Amino acid sequence: MKTMRIELRASPAEKDAFEQCAEIAGMTLSVWMRTCLRQSAVRELEEASQPVPFLSMKRV
């Protein structure tokens, strides 16, 4: 369940690029950012031999 909100500060050029990428991927900006952040978190945590908390969540 998604209940938390995260704010991000970006330059206008970064925001434009992120929106363009989300559109290309066929996603909303929010979904695209969450997908990218999750992928980065998995990579970083696994490289550091740390557990990935959201991967251990029960899936339904």
Residue pairs with C-beta under 8 A, 6 or more apart in sequence:
8 33
10 18
18 29
18 32
18 33
19 29
21 32
22 28
22 29
22 31
22 32
22 33
25 32
25 35
27 35
38 54
41 52
41 54
42 52
42 55
45 51
45 52
46 52
